[in-house]
Amino acid sequence: MNNVPHLGTLIGSVLSADVFARYLRLRGEDVVFVSGSDEHGTPIEVEAIKRGVHPKTLTDEVHATVVELFKKFSLSFDNYTRTHNDVHIEFCREFFLKIYEKGFIFAREVDQLFCEICKRFLPDRFVTGTCPRCGYPSARGDQCENCGIVLEPLELLDSRCSICGSKPVVKKTKHWYFDLPRFSEKLKEMILKNDRLPENARNFSLSWINEGLRPRAVTRDNQW
């Protein structure tokens, strides 16, 4: 969470979830309505650099503002938490170790974009460029907001550093990857059997699988 959500985000995600939680409670269902501020990752670090503050300073400020905003809208969270707390940190460590022990993640050396001006690698939103599918000129290094395709930074055309705007070079770095293709058939079976899944969500999910799932990096060359 790198900024306070605008009204469209509030209505399209949190408010609709609150309505559904209230509906289930009225039906007598046992409901635990939880959410939280995602305080880590490249969006937060990029915004903090642009503001000239530490990421923790930014997330403390935004989280407090969001909590007050949700109170004003009377959202009925049973627990609205944040990722930078001891419980979440310990859970992530345990989860990582479990999937590592089961052989679901692996390490490999890969090419990544590097900004020689900022002296840093450019994961996800640290790099901007032209989408190779639709030609959108402001696609990010993780996804194109225009056509929705999931991207890797090196797939962008005319890439540039999101901080200084310079053209990056390619350097080697080591990362851990989740073996997502290993679960293609199980995911497809689960999606097809789920009769509660809306048709548009089912078709969108199946299109990703049919196009071929790729291993997804679970580490980044960033500081936060």
GUFI-215311 format. One record per residue (C-alpha): x, y, z; residue number from 1; residue in one letter. Coordinates in Angstrom, 1 decimal, always signed. Last residue first. Layout:
// GUFI-215311
+--------+--------+--------+------+------+
|     c1 |     c2 |     c3 | resi | resn |
+--------+--------+--------+------+------+
|      X |      Y |      Z |  NUM |    A |
...
+--------+--------+--------+------+------+
END
This chain:
// GUFI-215311
+--------+--------+--------+------+------+
|     c1 |     c2 |     c3 | resi | resn |
+--------+--------+--------+------+------+
|  +12.0 |   -3.4 |   +1.5 |  224 |    W |
|  +15.6 |   -3.4 |   +0.2 |  223 |    Q |
|  +15.1 |   -4.6 |   -3.4 |  222 |    N |
|  +16.6 |   -7.2 |   -5.6 |  221 |    D |
|  +13.5 |   -9.4 |   -5.4 |  220 |    R |
|  +12.6 |  -12.9 |   -4.3 |  219 |    T |
|   +9.6 |  -15.2 |   -5.0 |  218 |    V |
|  +10.2 |  -15.3 |   -8.7 |  217 |    A |
|   +7.3 |  -17.0 |  -10.6 |  216 |    R |
|   +7.9 |  -20.1 |  -12.7 |  215 |    P |
|   +5.8 |  -19.9 |  -15.8 |  214 |    R |
|   +2.2 |  -21.0 |  -16.6 |  213 |    L |
|   +1.4 |  -21.9 |  -20.1 |  212 |    G |
|   -1.1 |  -20.0 |  -22.3 |  211 |    E |
|   -3.7 |  -22.6 |  -21.3 |  210 |    N |
|   -3.1 |  -21.9 |  -17.7 |  209 |    I |
|   -3.5 |  -18.1 |  -18.0 |  208 |    W |
|   -6.6 |  -18.6 |  -20.2 |  207 |    S |
|   -8.0 |  -20.9 |  -17.6 |  206 |    L |
|   -7.9 |  -18.1 |  -15.0 |  205 |    S |
|   -9.6 |  -15.6 |  -17.2 |  204 |    F |
|  -12.3 |  -18.1 |  -18.2 |  203 |    N |
|  -13.0 |  -19.0 |  -14.6 |  202 |    R |
|  -13.1 |  -15.3 |  -13.5 |  201 |    A |
|  -15.5 |  -14.5 |  -16.4 |  200 |    N |
|  -17.7 |  -17.5 |  -15.6 |  199 |    E |
|  -18.0 |  -16.6 |  -11.9 |  198 |    P |
|  -16.6 |  -19.3 |   -9.6 |  197 |    L |
|  -19.2 |  -21.0 |   -7.4 |  196 |    R |
|  -19.2 |  -24.2 |   -9.5 |  195 |    D |
|  -15.6 |  -24.9 |   -8.7 |  194 |    N |
|  -14.8 |  -28.2 |  -10.5 |  193 |    K |
|  -13.3 |  -26.4 |  -13.5 |  192 |    L |
|  -11.1 |  -24.2 |  -11.4 |  191 |    I |
|   -9.8 |  -27.1 |   -9.2 |  190 |    M |
|   -9.0 |  -29.2 |  -12.3 |  189 |    E |
|   -7.1 |  -26.4 |  -13.9 |  188 |    K |
|   -5.1 |  -25.8 |  -10.7 |  187 |    L |
|   -4.2 |  -29.4 |  -10.4 |  186 |    K |
|   -3.2 |  -29.6 |  -14.0 |  185 |    E |
|   -1.0 |  -26.5 |  -13.9 |  184 |    S |
|   +0.6 |  -27.3 |  -10.5 |  183 |    F |
|   +4.2 |  -28.0 |  -11.7 |  182 |    R |
|   +4.0 |  -25.0 |  -13.9 |  181 |    P |
|   +4.1 |  -22.8 |  -10.7 |  180 |    L |
|   +7.6 |  -23.9 |   -9.6 |  179 |    D |
|   +8.1 |  -21.0 |   -7.3 |  178 |    F |
|  +11.4 |  -19.2 |   -8.1 |  177 |    Y |
|  +14.4 |  -18.1 |   -6.0 |  176 |    W |
|  +16.7 |  -15.5 |   -7.4 |  175 |    H |
|  +20.4 |  -14.9 |   -8.4 |  174 |    K |
|  +21.6 |  -11.9 |  -10.4 |  173 |    T |
|  +23.3 |  -11.3 |  -13.8 |  172 |    K |
|  +23.3 |   -7.9 |  -15.4 |  171 |    K |
|  +21.5 |   -6.2 |  -18.3 |  170 |    V |
|  +21.7 |   -2.4 |  -18.8 |  169 |    V |
|  +19.1 |   +0.2 |  -18.0 |  168 |    P |
|  +18.1 |   +3.3 |  -20.0 |  167 |    K |
|  +17.7 |   +6.3 |  -17.8 |  166 |    S |
|  +14.4 |   +7.7 |  -16.4 |  165 |    G |
|  +15.7 |   +8.5 |  -12.9 |  164 |    C |
|  +13.3 |   +6.6 |  -10.7 |  163 |    I |
|  +11.2 |   +4.5 |  -13.0 |  162 |    S |
|  +14.3 |   +3.3 |  -14.8 |  161 |    C |
|  +13.6 |   +2.9 |  -18.5 |  160 |    R |
|  +12.6 |   +0.1 |  -20.9 |  159 |    S |
|  +12.2 |   +0.8 |  -24.6 |  158 |    D |
|  +10.4 |   -2.6 |  -25.0 |  157 |    L |
|   +9.4 |   -4.6 |  -21.9 |  156 |    L |
|  +10.2 |   -8.3 |  -21.9 |  155 |    E |
|  +13.3 |   -7.9 |  -19.7 |  154 |    L |
|  +11.2 |   -6.6 |  -16.8 |  153 |    P |
|   +9.0 |   -9.8 |  -16.7 |  152 |    E |
|   +5.4 |   -9.5 |  -17.6 |  151 |    L |
|   +1.9 |  -10.5 |  -16.7 |  150 |    V |
|   -0.6 |   -9.4 |  -19.4 |  149 |    I |
|   -3.5 |   -7.3 |  -18.2 |  148 |    G |
|   -4.1 |   -5.4 |  -21.5 |  147 |    C |
|   -3.7 |   -1.8 |  -20.3 |  146 |    N |
|   -2.3 |   -2.2 |  -16.8 |  145 |    E |
|   +0.7 |   -4.1 |  -18.3 |  144 |    C |
|   +2.3 |   -6.2 |  -15.6 |  143 |    Q |
|   +5.5 |   -6.9 |  -13.6 |  142 |    D |
|   +8.0 |   -4.5 |  -15.2 |  141 |    G |
|   +5.4 |   -1.8 |  -15.6 |  140 |    R |
|   +3.6 |   -0.7 |  -18.8 |  139 |    A |
|   +3.7 |   +3.0 |  -19.6 |  138 |    S |
|   +3.9 |   +3.0 |  -23.4 |  137 |    P |
|   +1.0 |   +0.5 |  -24.1 |  136 |    Y |
|   +2.0 |   -1.3 |  -27.3 |  135 |    G |
|   -0.5 |   -4.1 |  -26.9 |  134 |    C |
|   +1.6 |   -7.2 |  -26.6 |  133 |    R |
|   +5.2 |   -6.1 |  -26.1 |  132 |    P |
|   +4.1 |   -3.5 |  -23.5 |  131 |    C |
|   +6.3 |   -0.4 |  -23.8 |  130 |    T |
|   +8.4 |   +0.6 |  -20.8 |  129 |    G |
|   +8.7 |   +1.1 |  -17.1 |  128 |    T |
|  +11.2 |   -0.2 |  -14.5 |  127 |    V |
|  +11.3 |   +0.0 |  -10.7 |  126 |    F |
|   +7.7 |   -1.3 |  -10.8 |  125 |    R |
|   +8.8 |   -4.9 |  -11.1 |  124 |    D |
|  +12.5 |   -5.4 |  -10.4 |  123 |    P |
|  +15.1 |   -2.8 |  -11.4 |  122 |    L |
|  +18.6 |   -3.7 |  -10.1 |  121 |    F |
|  +20.4 |   -0.9 |   -8.4 |  120 |    R |
|  +23.2 |   +1.7 |   -8.9 |  119 |    K |
|  +20.8 |   +4.6 |   -9.4 |  118 |    C |
|  +22.8 |   +5.8 |  -12.5 |  117 |    I |
|  +23.9 |   +2.4 |  -13.6 |  116 |    E |
|  +20.3 |   +1.1 |  -13.5 |  115 |    C |
|  +20.2 |   -2.7 |  -13.8 |  114 |    F |
|  +17.8 |   -4.9 |  -15.7 |  113 |    L |
|  +17.9 |   -8.6 |  -14.8 |  112 |    Q |
|  +19.5 |  -11.7 |  -16.4 |  111 |    D |
|  +19.0 |  -14.9 |  -14.4 |  110 |    V |
|  +20.9 |  -17.2 |  -12.0 |  109 |    E |
|  +18.7 |  -19.9 |  -10.6 |  108 |    R |
|  +17.3 |  -21.0 |   -7.3 |  107 |    A |
|  +14.4 |  -23.5 |   -6.8 |  106 |    F |
|  +11.0 |  -23.5 |   -5.1 |  105 |    I |
|   +8.5 |  -26.4 |   -4.7 |  104 |    F |
|  +11.0 |  -28.9 |   -3.4 |  103 |    G |
|   +9.0 |  -29.9 |   -0.3 |  102 |    K |
|  +11.6 |  -28.4 |   +2.0 |  101 |    E |
|  +11.5 |  -25.1 |   +0.1 |  100 |    Y |
|   +7.7 |  -25.0 |   +0.3 |   99 |    I |
|   +7.9 |  -25.5 |   +4.1 |   98 |    K |
|  +10.8 |  -23.0 |   +4.6 |   97 |    L |
|   +9.0 |  -20.2 |   +2.7 |   96 |    F |
|   +5.8 |  -20.8 |   +4.7 |   95 |    F |
|   +7.7 |  -20.7 |   +8.0 |   94 |    E |
|   +9.4 |  -17.4 |   +7.1 |   93 |    R |
|   +6.2 |  -15.9 |   +5.8 |   92 |    C |
|   +4.3 |  -16.9 |   +9.0 |   91 |    F |
|   +7.1 |  -15.3 |  +11.2 |   90 |    E |
|   +6.8 |  -12.0 |   +9.3 |   89 |    I |
|   +3.0 |  -12.0 |   +9.5 |   88 |    H |
|   +3.0 |  -12.6 |  +13.2 |   87 |    V |
|   +5.8 |  -10.1 |  +13.9 |   86 |    D |
|   +4.2 |   -7.2 |  +12.1 |   85 |    N |
|   +5.0 |   -5.5 |   +8.8 |   84 |    H |
|   +2.3 |   -7.1 |   +6.8 |   83 |    T |
|   -0.5 |   -5.1 |   +8.3 |   82 |    R |
|   -3.8 |   -5.9 |  +10.0 |   81 |    T |
|   -7.5 |   -5.2 |   +9.7 |   80 |    Y |
|   -9.2 |   -7.8 |  +11.9 |   79 |    N |
|  -12.9 |   -8.5 |  +12.4 |   78 |    D |
|  -13.5 |   -5.9 |   +9.6 |   77 |    F |
|  -17.0 |   -4.4 |   +9.6 |   76 |    S |
|  -16.4 |   -1.3 |   +7.4 |   75 |    L |
|  -18.0 |   +1.7 |   +9.1 |   74 |    S |
|  -17.0 |   +4.1 |   +6.2 |   73 |    F |
|  -15.5 |   +6.4 |   +8.7 |   72 |    K |
|  -13.7 |   +3.5 |  +10.3 |   71 |    K |
|  -12.3 |   +2.5 |   +6.9 |   70 |    F |
|  -10.8 |   +6.0 |   +6.5 |   69 |    L |
|   -9.2 |   +5.9 |   +9.9 |   68 |    E |
|   -7.5 |   +2.6 |   +9.2 |   67 |    V |
|   -6.4 |   +4.0 |   +5.8 |   66 |    V |
|   -4.8 |   +7.1 |   +7.3 |   65 |    T |
|   -2.9 |   +5.0 |   +9.9 |   64 |    A |
|   -1.7 |   +2.6 |   +7.2 |   63 |    H |
|   -0.6 |   +5.5 |   +5.0 |   62 |    V |
|   +1.6 |   +7.1 |   +7.6 |   61 |    E |
|   +3.1 |   +3.9 |   +8.9 |   60 |    D |
|   +3.7 |   +2.8 |   +5.4 |   59 |    T |
|   +5.6 |   +5.9 |   +4.4 |   58 |    L |
|   +7.8 |   +6.0 |   +7.5 |   57 |    T |
|   +8.6 |   +2.3 |   +7.1 |   56 |    K |
|   +9.6 |   +2.9 |   +3.4 |   55 |    P |
|  +12.1 |   +5.6 |   +4.5 |   54 |    H |
|  +11.5 |   +9.0 |   +3.1 |   53 |    V |
|  +12.6 |  +11.1 |   +0.1 |   52 |    G |
|   +9.1 |  +11.2 |   -1.5 |   51 |    R |
|  +10.2 |   +9.7 |   -4.8 |   50 |    K |
|  +12.3 |   +7.1 |   -2.9 |   49 |    I |
|   +9.3 |   +6.2 |   -0.7 |   48 |    A |
|   +7.0 |   +5.8 |   -3.7 |   47 |    E |
|   +9.5 |   +3.4 |   -5.4 |   46 |    V |
|   +9.9 |   +1.4 |   -2.2 |   45 |    E |
|   +6.2 |   +1.1 |   -1.6 |   44 |    I |
|   +5.5 |   +0.0 |   -5.2 |   43 |    P |
|   +8.5 |   -2.4 |   -5.1 |   42 |    T |
|   +7.4 |   -4.6 |   -2.3 |   41 |    G |
|   +6.2 |   -4.4 |   +1.3 |   40 |    H |
|   +3.5 |   -2.7 |   +3.3 |   39 |    E |
|   +0.4 |   -4.7 |   +2.1 |   38 |    D |
|   -2.1 |   -3.1 |   +4.4 |   37 |    S |
|   -4.7 |   -5.5 |   +5.8 |   36 |    G |
|   -7.7 |   -7.7 |   +5.4 |   35 |    S |
|  -10.0 |   -9.9 |   +7.5 |   34 |    V |
|  -13.7 |  -10.7 |   +7.8 |   33 |    F |
|  -14.3 |  -13.8 |   +9.9 |   32 |    V |
|  -17.8 |  -15.0 |   +9.2 |   31 |    V |
|  -19.7 |  -18.0 |  +10.8 |   30 |    D |
|  -22.8 |  -17.9 |   +8.6 |   29 |    E |
|  -26.2 |  -16.9 |  +10.2 |   28 |    G |
|  -27.7 |  -15.6 |   +7.0 |   27 |    R |
|  -27.4 |  -12.1 |   +8.3 |   26 |    L |
|  -23.7 |  -12.7 |   +8.9 |   25 |    R |
|  -23.3 |  -13.8 |   +5.2 |   24 |    L |
|  -24.9 |  -10.6 |   +4.0 |   23 |    Y |
|  -22.6 |   -8.5 |   +6.3 |   22 |    R |
|  -19.6 |  -10.3 |   +4.8 |   21 |    A |
|  -20.8 |   -9.7 |   +1.3 |   20 |    F |
|  -21.4 |   -6.0 |   +1.9 |   19 |    V |
|  -17.9 |   -5.7 |   +3.4 |   18 |    D |
|  -16.3 |   -7.4 |   +0.4 |   17 |    A |
|  -18.1 |   -4.9 |   -1.9 |   16 |    S |
|  -16.7 |   -2.1 |   +0.2 |   15 |    L |
|  -13.2 |   -3.4 |   +0.2 |   14 |    V |
|  -12.8 |   -4.2 |   -3.5 |   13 |    S |
|  -14.6 |   -2.1 |   -6.1 |   12 |    G |
|  -16.0 |   +0.6 |   -3.8 |   11 |    I |
|  -12.7 |   +1.4 |   -2.1 |   10 |    L |
|  -10.7 |   +1.1 |   -5.3 |    9 |    T |
|  -13.1 |   +3.5 |   -7.0 |    8 |    G |
|  -13.1 |   +5.9 |   -4.1 |    7 |    L |
|   -9.3 |   +6.3 |   -4.1 |    6 |    H |
|   -7.0 |   +4.2 |   -1.9 |    5 |    P |
|   -4.5 |   +6.1 |   +0.3 |    4 |    V |
|   -1.0 |   +5.5 |   -1.1 |    3 |    N |
|   +1.9 |   +3.0 |   -1.3 |    2 |    N |
|   +0.0 |   +0.0 |   +0.0 |    1 |    M |
+--------+--------+--------+------+------+
END
